[in-house]
Amino acid sequence: MNRPIKVVVAKPGLDGHDQGAKVVARALMDAGMEVIYTGLRQTPEAVARIAQDEDADVIALSSMAGSHVPFCEKLKPLLEQAGLSDKLWVIGGNLPKQDHARLKELGFRGVFPSSSRLDDIVNFVKANVA
C-alpha cells in the first residue's frame, strides 16, 4: 500500500462513552494510520456512508453500551451495499465473550474486548489490510 491505512472509527447508537475510542484512534495515528473519528451517536447508515465517502480501509466500531450485536446486524447489509465487504471490519469495547462468535459471523474479523492491548489492535490492523 502506497498510502497510510485509512481507518474510520465510529461510536454506534446511543453510546456516549468515547474515551476508549479516542485512545485507540490515537494509537492508530501514532502507528502512521490516517484516522477519521465520526464522533458520538452514529447510526448504521451514517457509519456506512462515512466509510464509503472516506474510502476507508478499516471500519472500526467502539461500543460500550451493550447494543453492539443489533447495531452490527443493521450495519452489515449497509456496508455490503456500499461495496465495503472487502474492507477490514473491527469492533472493540464492552463485548461479552458470548457475543464474539456472532460478531465474527457478521463479518467483524477483529473483536477486541476492553482489556485488549493497543499494540494487539494496531498489529491486527496492519496484518489484515492489504
Phi and psi in degrees as a GROMACS rama.xvg file:
@    title "Ramachandran Plot"
@    xaxis  label "Phi"
@    yaxis  label "Psi"
@TYPE xy
-92.6105  8.4745  ASN-2
-140.645  165.292  ARG-3
-63.3513  149.612  PRO-4
-63.6143  131.656  ILE-5
-103.819  123.268  LYS-6
-119.916  126.678  VAL-7
-97.2638  121.409  VAL-8
-106.941  121.97  VAL-9
-125.348  147.291  ALA-10
-106.431  110.652  LYS-11
-78.5535  147.367  PRO-12
60.2484  -140.974  GLY-13
-88.8356  10.2318  LEU-14
-63.9493  118.323  ASP-15
-105.242  11.1427  GLY-16
-106.431  109.505  HIS-17
-120.683  10.8075  ASP-18
-60.3642  -44.8207  GLN-19
-63.2377  -40.8049  GLY-20
-60.9657  -40.4998  ALA-21
-69.1552  -36.1867  LYS-22
-65.7284  -45.0022  VAL-23
-65.3492  -42.8458  VAL-24
-57.7905  -43.4127  ALA-25
-64.3406  -40.822  ARG-26
-63.4279  -40.4863  ALA-27
-66.2597  -40.9686  LEU-28
-64.1205  -42.6626  MET-29
-62.4326  -24.738  ASP-30
-87.3233  5.86413  ALA-31
94.2493  9.88604  GLY-32
-91.3141  154.08  MET-33
-90.9217  126.129  GLU-34
-120.742  129.604  VAL-35
-111.029  113.983  ILE-36
-98.044  122.553  TYR-37
-79.1854  -16.9195  THR-38
87.756  -176.171  GLY-39
-78.3632  160.145  LEU-40
58.8921  52.07  ARG-41
-88.3325  144.214  GLN-42
-87.9332  160.921  THR-43
-57.2034  -39.9971  PRO-44
-62.0171  -42.0024  GLU-45
-66.2347  -42.1383  ALA-46
-61.2768  -46.7326  VAL-47
-62.8662  -42.8228  ALA-48
-64.7301  -46.3786  ARG-49
-62.5203  -45.0384  ILE-50
-60.1845  -40.9496  ALA-51
-69.2821  -47.8521  GLN-52
-60.1737  -36.3987  ASP-53
-86.5169  -4.96981  GLU-54
53.5063  50.1015  ASP-55
-69.2769  144.426  ALA-56
-87.3038  -27.1084  ASP-57
-135.336  132.207  VAL-58
-109.322  114.805  ILE-59
-118.994  127.262  ALA-60
-108.466  145.896  LEU-61
-124.447  113.987  SER-62
-125.708  124.808  SER-63
-118.527  -6.47053  MET-64
-94.4061  -6.25221  ALA-65
90.1822  2.15267  GLY-66
-104.2  22.619  SER-67
-63.6731  -40.5936  HIS-68
-67.0297  -52.6202  VAL-69
-60.7983  -36.3762  PRO-70
-62.699  -46.9085  PHE-71
-66.8164  -32.4775  CYS-72
-64.9288  -33.4834  GLU-73
-79.2978  -33.7558  LYS-74
-73.2417  -39.4059  LEU-75
-51.3964  -54.499  LYS-76
-64.5892  -28.5449  PRO-77
-70.0199  -40.7022  LEU-78
-65.3848  -39.6767  LEU-79
-63.5519  -45.5293  GLU-80
-62.6148  -30.5941  GLN-81
-82.1438  1.32823  ALA-82
76.3115  28.249  GLY-83
-108.689  18.6189  LEU-84
-63.9109  -28.2473  SER-85
-87.334  0.550411  ASP-86
-86.2554  162.62  LYS-87
-83.6205  122.81  LEU-88
-107.597  125.875  TRP-89
-133.351  156.718  VAL-90
-144.156  143.185  ILE-91
-140.772  167.389  GLY-92
125.92  -148.569  GLY-93
-80.1771  84.0583  ASN-94
-119.504  98.8754  LEU-95
-57.4517  143.33  PRO-96
-52.7657  -35.9874  LYS-97
-66.4705  -13.9327  GLN-98
-94.6311  -12.9757  ASP-99
-59.4134  -45.6375  HIS-100
-62.5711  -41.3102  ALA-101
-64.7554  -41.8309  ARG-102
-62.0269  -39.5598  LEU-103
-68.2262  -38.4407  LYS-104
-58.9944  -34.1409  GLU-105
-77.3768  -7.11184  LEU-106
110.147  2.74901  GLY-107
-84.9887  100.2  PHE-108
-72.0604  -29.3541  ARG-109
-110.197  122.339  GLY-110
-124.287  115.493  VAL-111
-123.835  100.105  PHE-112
-64.8206  166.3  PRO-113
-50.691  -29.8178  SER-114
-81.3325  2.41494  SER-115
-67.2836  147.227  SER-116
-83.0239  141.392  ARG-117
-58.5157  -40.1897  LEU-118
-60.6464  -36.8515  ASP-119
-65.6606  -39.8092  ASP-120
-66.0751  -49.5662  ILE-121
-59.1917  -47.4871  VAL-122
-64.6521  -36.7105  ASN-123
-63.2358  -46.1075  PHE-124
-60.9259  -49.187  VAL-125
-58.7151  -40.3353  LYS-126
-74.6006  -19.73  ALA-127
-114.131  6.68746  ASN-128
-107.978  123.496  VAL-129
